């Protein structure tokens, strides 16, 4: 069972920034919110454990980045993929 401490104002602001953007690195989130990288990382891990966001690793210019995406954006992307696939079948 996922456990998250109370949703503070800073966590709500961070979650709002995640939901406004399609996919951001933890570093980008820290820069946009003006917060400490480690604090943002810890909060993202709490969000992930609670099922609010998904994280994955990407490599850009030889550097590894932890990317964060809200569940909402992931669902939208899956729906877009599904409709694009169906449209491709009907067009053929």
Backbone torsions as a table, in degrees:
resi	resn	phi	psi	omega
1	UNK	NA	132.1	179.9
2	UNK	-78.3	140.0	179.7
3	UNK	-127.8	132.8	176.9
4	UNK	-134.1	134.8	176.0
5	UNK	-65.2	175.3	-172.9
6	UNK	-57.9	151.8	-178.8
7	UNK	-82.9	101.3	-179.4
8	UNK	-80.0	171.7	178.8
9	UNK	-60.6	-41.8	179.8
10	UNK	-64.5	-38.8	178.3
11	UNK	-67.8	-38.6	177.5
12	UNK	-63.4	-41.8	177.9
13	UNK	-63.0	-42.0	178.8
14	UNK	-63.9	-44.4	179.7
15	UNK	-64.3	-38.2	177.6
16	UNK	-63.1	-40.2	178.2
17	UNK	-65.5	-39.4	177.7
18	UNK	-63.2	-42.5	-177.9
19	UNK	-72.7	-26.8	177.6
20	UNK	-71.9	-28.4	-174.5
21	UNK	-107.3	148.6	-178.3
22	UNK	-70.6	-51.5	-179.7
23	UNK	-155.8	124.2	-178.4
24	UNK	-132.3	153.7	172.3
25	UNK	-82.0	161.0	178.0
26	UNK	-62.0	-37.5	177.3
27	UNK	-60.0	-45.3	179.0
28	UNK	-63.1	-40.5	177.3
29	UNK	-61.2	-43.9	179.4
30	UNK	-61.8	-43.1	179.3
31	UNK	-64.5	-46.3	-178.2
32	UNK	-64.1	-35.4	-177.6
33	UNK	-93.7	-7.2	179.5
34	UNK	68.1	32.5	-176.6
35	UNK	-117.4	164.9	179.8
36	UNK	-65.4	134.6	-178.7
37	UNK	-55.1	-47.6	-175.8
38	UNK	-62.6	-39.8	179.1
39	UNK	-65.0	-43.6	178.2
40	UNK	-62.9	-43.7	178.4
41	UNK	-57.6	-47.4	-179.9
42	UNK	-61.4	-41.7	-179.7
43	UNK	-68.2	-38.9	177.4
44	UNK	-62.9	-39.4	177.8
45	UNK	-63.4	-38.8	175.7
46	UNK	-63.7	-44.6	178.4
47	UNK	-60.8	-41.8	-179.8
48	UNK	-64.9	-42.1	179.4
49	UNK	-64.5	-31.1	179.3
50	UNK	-85.0	-4.9	178.2
51	UNK	83.3	15.9	-179.0
52	UNK	-85.6	-27.1	-180.0
53	UNK	-138.1	163.9	173.2
54	UNK	-118.1	142.1	175.6
55	UNK	-121.0	149.2	175.5
56	UNK	-153.4	159.3	-179.5
57	UNK	-93.7	139.7	173.1
58	UNK	-134.4	154.6	177.5
59	UNK	-114.4	122.8	178.0
60	UNK	-124.6	124.1	179.2
61	UNK	52.6	39.1	178.0
62	UNK	78.1	3.8	179.7
63	UNK	-113.0	139.9	179.8
64	UNK	-84.9	135.6	179.2
65	UNK	-128.7	139.7	172.8
66	UNK	-89.9	112.5	-178.0
67	UNK	-95.7	145.0	-177.7
68	UNK	-122.6	135.1	178.6
69	UNK	-140.5	136.0	180.0
70	UNK	-73.0	155.1	177.0
71	UNK	-60.3	-35.7	179.5
72	UNK	-58.3	-49.4	-179.6
73	UNK	-66.6	-34.5	178.0
74	UNK	-65.6	-40.7	178.1
75	UNK	-64.6	-42.2	177.4
76	UNK	-60.4	-43.2	179.4
77	UNK	-63.3	-40.5	178.1
78	UNK	-64.8	-40.7	177.7
79	UNK	-64.6	-43.0	178.0
80	UNK	-60.5	-43.4	178.3
81	UNK	-62.2	-41.8	-178.7
82	UNK	-64.6	-45.5	179.8
83	UNK	-67.3	-37.1	177.8
84	UNK	-64.5	-40.1	178.1
85	UNK	-63.8	-46.3	180.0
86	UNK	-64.2	-39.9	179.4
87	UNK	-63.9	-37.3	178.2
88	UNK	-65.2	-37.2	178.2
89	UNK	-67.4	-44.5	-178.1
90	UNK	-71.8	-25.4	179.6
91	UNK	-78.0	-22.7	-176.3
92	UNK	-76.8	NA	NA
